[in-house]
Amino acid sequence: MGVKTSKKTKPQRPARDEFEMEELGNAVVEAHREKSEVNIK
């Protein structure tokens, strides 16, 4: 019977929220190293 085998799928891109959180995390780490502040708007 017409059972399809697994399709090849592209790796999923991270959601925009995940990207934003990673960028924010990088800014916090950099500010900590430089002993400065991060302004979040």
KOLBA-212616 format. One record per atom (N, C-alpha, C): residue in one letter; x, y, z; atom name. Coordinates in pm, 1 decimal. Layout:
N
<r><res>A</res><px>X</px><py>Y</py><pz>Z</pz><atom>CA</atom></r>
...
***
This chain:
41
<r><res>M</res><px>84.8</px><py>-117.4</py><pz>0.0</pz><atom>N</atom></r>
<r><res>M</res><px>0.0</px><py>0.0</py><pz>0.0</pz><atom>CA</atom></r>
<r><res>M</res><px>88.6</px><py>122.7</py><pz>0.0</pz><atom>C</atom></r>
<r><res>G</res><px>43.7</px><py>234.7</py><pz>-38.7</pz><atom>N</atom></r>
<r><res>G</res><px>126.0</px><py>353.1</py><pz>-60.7</pz><atom>CA</atom></r>
<r><res>G</res><px>177.2</px><py>420.3</py><pz>65.4</pz><atom>C</atom></r>
<r><res>V</res><px>265.2</px><py>353.8</py><pz>138.1</pz><atom>N</atom></r>
<r><res>V</res><px>323.3</px><py>414.2</py><pz>257.9</pz><atom>CA</atom></r>
<r><res>V</res><px>453.2</px><py>483.0</py><pz>218.1</pz><atom>C</atom></r>
<r><res>K</res><px>462.1</px><py>611.7</py><pz>247.9</pz><atom>N</atom></r>
<r><res>K</res><px>581.6</px><py>686.9</py><pz>211.7</pz><atom>CA</atom></r>
<r><res>K</res><px>688.3</px><py>671.3</py><pz>320.0</pz><atom>C</atom></r>
<r><res>T</res><px>812.0</px><py>665.6</py><pz>275.4</pz><atom>N</atom></r>
<r><res>T</res><px>922.3</px><py>661.3</py><pz>371.5</pz><atom>CA</atom></r>
<r><res>T</res><px>955.2</px><py>803.0</py><pz>416.0</pz><atom>C</atom></r>
<r><res>S</res><px>1044.8</px><py>815.6</py><pz>510.9</pz><atom>N</atom></r>
<r><res>S</res><px>1075.1</px><py>946.5</py><pz>567.9</pz><atom>CA</atom></r>
<r><res>S</res><px>1126.0</px><py>1042.7</py><pz>461.2</pz><atom>C</atom></r>
<r><res>K</res><px>1080.7</px><py>1167.5</py><pz>471.3</pz><atom>N</atom></r>
<r><res>K</res><px>1124.9</px><py>1271.7</py><pz>379.7</pz><atom>CA</atom></r>
<r><res>K</res><px>1251.8</px><py>1334.5</py><pz>433.9</pz><atom>C</atom></r>
<r><res>K</res><px>1330.9</px><py>1384.8</py><pz>343.9</pz><atom>N</atom></r>
<r><res>K</res><px>1448.1</px><py>1460.1</py><pz>387.4</pz><atom>CA</atom></r>
<r><res>K</res><px>1400.3</px><py>1598.5</py><pz>428.4</pz><atom>C</atom></r>
<r><res>T</res><px>1438.6</px><py>1639.9</py><pz>548.6</pz><atom>N</atom></r>
<r><res>T</res><px>1397.5</px><py>1771.4</py><pz>596.1</pz><atom>CA</atom></r>
<r><res>T</res><px>1520.3</px><py>1855.7</py><pz>622.8</pz><atom>C</atom></r>
<r><res>K</res><px>1504.5</px><py>1984.0</py><pz>602.0</pz><atom>N</atom></r>
<r><res>K</res><px>1612.6</px><py>2076.9</py><pz>632.8</pz><atom>CA</atom></r>
<r><res>K</res><px>1622.2</px><py>2093.0</py><pz>783.1</pz><atom>C</atom></r>
<r><res>P</res><px>1742.0</px><py>2118.1</py><pz>833.5</pz><atom>N</atom></r>
<r><res>P</res><px>1751.1</px><py>2150.5</py><pz>976.6</pz><atom>CA</atom></r>
<r><res>P</res><px>1673.3</px><py>2279.0</py><pz>1002.2</pz><atom>C</atom></r>
<r><res>Q</res><px>1595.9</px><py>2281.8</py><pz>1109.0</pz><atom>N</atom></r>
<r><res>Q</res><px>1514.6</px><py>2399.0</py><pz>1136.5</pz><atom>CA</atom></r>
<r><res>Q</res><px>1600.3</px><py>2513.6</py><pz>1186.0</pz><atom>C</atom></r>
<r><res>R</res><px>1568.1</px><py>2632.2</py><pz>1137.1</pz><atom>N</atom></r>
<r><res>R</res><px>1635.5</px><py>2752.6</py><pz>1186.4</pz><atom>CA</atom></r>
<r><res>R</res><px>1580.3</px><py>2785.5</py><pz>1323.1</pz><atom>C</atom></r>
<r><res>P</res><px>1663.7</px><py>2843.1</py><pz>1408.6</pz><atom>N</atom></r>
<r><res>P</res><px>1611.2</px><py>2885.7</py><pz>1539.2</pz><atom>CA</atom></r>
<r><res>P</res><px>1505.3</px><py>2993.3</py><pz>1520.3</pz><atom>C</atom></r>
<r><res>A</res><px>1409.7</px><py>2994.6</py><pz>1607.6</pz><atom>N</atom></r>
<r><res>A</res><px>1305.6</px><py>3096.9</py><pz>1602.6</pz><atom>CA</atom></r>
<r><res>A</res><px>1368.7</px><py>3233.1</py><pz>1628.1</pz><atom>C</atom></r>
<r><res>R</res><px>1301.1</px><py>3338.7</py><pz>1585.0</pz><atom>N</atom></r>
<r><res>R</res><px>1352.3</px><py>3474.1</py><pz>1604.9</pz><atom>CA</atom></r>
<r><res>R</res><px>1375.4</px><py>3501.9</py><pz>1753.0</pz><atom>C</atom></r>
<r><res>D</res><px>1284.4</px><py>3454.0</py><pz>1838.3</pz><atom>N</atom></r>
<r><res>D</res><px>1299.3</px><py>3476.2</py><pz>1982.5</pz><atom>CA</atom></r>
<r><res>D</res><px>1428.6</px><py>3413.3</py><pz>2033.7</pz><atom>C</atom></r>
<r><res>E</res><px>1460.7</px><py>3294.6</py><pz>1985.3</pz><atom>N</atom></r>
<r><res>E</res><px>1584.4</px><py>3228.1</py><pz>2027.6</pz><atom>CA</atom></r>
<r><res>E</res><px>1705.7</px><py>3308.9</py><pz>1984.0</pz><atom>C</atom></r>
<r><res>F</res><px>1700.5</px><py>3364.4</py><pz>1863.5</pz><atom>N</atom></r>
<r><res>F</res><px>1810.1</px><py>3446.6</py><pz>1813.3</pz><atom>CA</atom></r>
<r><res>F</res><px>1825.6</px><py>3571.6</py><pz>1898.9</pz><atom>C</atom></r>
<r><res>E</res><px>1713.1</px><py>3636.7</py><pz>1929.8</pz><atom>N</atom></r>
<r><res>E</res><px>1717.6</px><py>3757.6</py><pz>2012.3</pz><atom>CA</atom></r>
<r><res>E</res><px>1774.3</px><py>3726.9</py><pz>2151.5</pz><atom>C</atom></r>
<r><res>M</res><px>1734.7</px><py>3614.8</py><pz>2209.9</pz><atom>N</atom></r>
<r><res>M</res><px>1784.7</px><py>3577.4</py><pz>2342.7</pz><atom>CA</atom></r>
<r><res>M</res><px>1934.7</px><py>3550.9</py><pz>2338.7</pz><atom>C</atom></r>
<r><res>E</res><px>1981.7</px><py>3487.8</py><pz>2232.6</pz><atom>N</atom></r>
<r><res>E</res><px>2124.8</px><py>3462.1</py><pz>2221.0</pz><atom>CA</atom></r>
<r><res>E</res><px>2202.1</px><py>3593.3</py><pz>2209.3</pz><atom>C</atom></r>
<r><res>E</res><px>2151.3</px><py>3687.0</py><pz>2129.4</pz><atom>N</atom></r>
<r><res>E</res><px>2216.0</px><py>3817.3</py><pz>2115.1</pz><atom>CA</atom></r>
<r><res>E</res><px>2218.5</px><py>3891.7</py><pz>2247.9</pz><atom>C</atom></r>
<r><res>L</res><px>2107.8</px><py>3886.9</py><pz>2320.8</pz><atom>N</atom></r>
<r><res>L</res><px>2101.3</px><py>3952.7</py><pz>2451.2</pz><atom>CA</atom></r>
<r><res>L</res><px>2201.0</px><py>3889.5</py><pz>2548.2</pz><atom>C</atom></r>
<r><res>G</res><px>2208.7</px><py>3758.6</py><pz>2547.4</pz><atom>N</atom></r>
<r><res>G</res><px>2303.7</px><py>3688.0</py><pz>2632.9</pz><atom>CA</atom></r>
<r><res>G</res><px>2447.5</px><py>3726.0</py><pz>2600.8</pz><atom>C</atom></r>
<r><res>N</res><px>2478.5</px><py>3736.3</py><pz>2472.9</pz><atom>N</atom></r>
<r><res>N</res><px>2613.6</px><py>3776.1</py><pz>2432.5</pz><atom>CA</atom></r>
<r><res>N</res><px>2645.3</px><py>3918.0</py><pz>2480.0</pz><atom>C</atom></r>
<r><res>A</res><px>2546.9</px><py>4008.4</py><pz>2471.9</pz><atom>N</atom></r>
<r><res>A</res><px>2567.3</px><py>4146.1</py><pz>2517.4</pz><atom>CA</atom></r>
<r><res>A</res><px>2591.7</px><py>4150.5</py><pz>2667.9</pz><atom>C</atom></r>
<r><res>V</res><px>2518.8</px><py>4068.9</py><pz>2742.8</pz><atom>N</atom></r>
<r><res>V</res><px>2535.7</px><py>4065.5</py><pz>2888.6</pz><atom>CA</atom></r>
<r><res>V</res><px>2674.4</px><py>4011.6</py><pz>2925.3</pz><atom>C</atom></r>
<r><res>V</res><px>2717.1</px><py>3906.2</py><pz>2859.6</pz><atom>N</atom></r>
<r><res>V</res><px>2849.0</px><py>3848.2</py><pz>2887.0</pz><atom>CA</atom></r>
<r><res>V</res><px>2958.5</px><py>3950.0</py><pz>2854.9</pz><atom>C</atom></r>
<r><res>E</res><px>2946.2</px><py>4016.7</py><pz>2740.5</pz><atom>N</atom></r>
<r><res>E</res><px>3046.0</px><py>4116.1</py><pz>2702.3</pz><atom>CA</atom></r>
<r><res>E</res><px>3048.8</px><py>4232.2</py><pz>2801.8</pz><atom>C</atom></r>
<r><res>A</res><px>2932.0</px><py>4278.2</py><pz>2845.1</pz><atom>N</atom></r>
<r><res>A</res><px>2925.9</px><py>4387.3</py><pz>2942.5</pz><atom>CA</atom></r>
<r><res>A</res><px>2988.0</px><py>4344.6</py><pz>3074.8</pz><atom>C</atom></r>
<r><res>H</res><px>2964.8</px><py>4221.7</py><pz>3114.8</pz><atom>N</atom></r>
<r><res>H</res><px>3023.0</px><py>4171.3</py><pz>3239.4</pz><atom>CA</atom></r>
<r><res>H</res><px>3175.8</px><py>4171.0</py><pz>3231.6</pz><atom>C</atom></r>
<r><res>R</res><px>3227.7</px><py>4126.1</py><pz>3118.4</pz><atom>N</atom></r>
<r><res>R</res><px>3373.4</px><py>4123.0</py><pz>3099.6</pz><atom>CA</atom></r>
<r><res>R</res><px>3432.8</px><py>4263.7</py><pz>3104.8</pz><atom>C</atom></r>
<r><res>E</res><px>3360.7</px><py>4358.4</py><pz>3045.2</pz><atom>N</atom></r>
<r><res>E</res><px>3409.5</px><py>4495.6</py><pz>3038.7</pz><atom>CA</atom></r>
<r><res>E</res><px>3368.0</px><py>4578.9</py><pz>3159.8</pz><atom>C</atom></r>
<r><res>K</res><px>3297.1</px><py>4515.8</py><pz>3251.1</pz><atom>N</atom></r>
<r><res>K</res><px>3246.1</px><py>4583.5</py><pz>3370.1</pz><atom>CA</atom></r>
<r><res>K</res><px>3166.6</px><py>4708.3</py><pz>3331.6</pz><atom>C</atom></r>
<r><res>S</res><px>3077.7</px><py>4690.6</py><pz>3234.1</pz><atom>N</atom></r>
<r><res>S</res><px>2990.4</px><py>4799.6</py><pz>3191.1</pz><atom>CA</atom></r>
<r><res>S</res><px>2845.4</px><py>4754.5</py><pz>3202.8</pz><atom>C</atom></r>
<r><res>E</res><px>2753.3</px><py>4839.2</py><pz>3160.0</pz><atom>N</atom></r>
<r><res>E</res><px>2610.4</px><py>4810.3</py><pz>3170.6</pz><atom>CA</atom></r>
<r><res>E</res><px>2550.5</px><py>4784.9</py><pz>3033.7</pz><atom>C</atom></r>
<r><res>V</res><px>2437.9</px><py>4713.6</py><pz>3033.3</pz><atom>N</atom></r>
<r><res>V</res><px>2361.5</px><py>4690.3</py><pz>2912.1</pz><atom>CA</atom></r>
<r><res>V</res><px>2226.9</px><py>4759.1</py><pz>2930.3</pz><atom>C</atom></r>
<r><res>N</res><px>2190.5</px><py>4845.3</py><pz>2834.6</pz><atom>N</atom></r>
<r><res>N</res><px>2058.6</px><py>4909.5</py><pz>2837.2</pz><atom>CA</atom></r>
<r><res>N</res><px>1963.5</px><py>4831.2</py><pz>2747.7</pz><atom>C</atom></r>
<r><res>I</res><px>1853.5</px><py>4788.6</py><pz>2804.0</pz><atom>N</atom></r>
<r><res>I</res><px>1754.1</px><py>4713.2</py><pz>2727.1</pz><atom>CA</atom></r>
<r><res>I</res><px>1634.8</px><py>4804.1</py><pz>2702.8</pz><atom>C</atom></r>
<r><res>K</res><px>1602.5</px><py>4823.7</py><pz>2576.1</pz><atom>N</atom></r>
<r><res>K</res><px>1490.6</px><py>4912.5</py><pz>2539.5</pz><atom>CA</atom></r>
<r><res>K</res><px>1377.0</px><py>4833.0</py><pz>2483.4</pz><atom>C</atom></r>
***
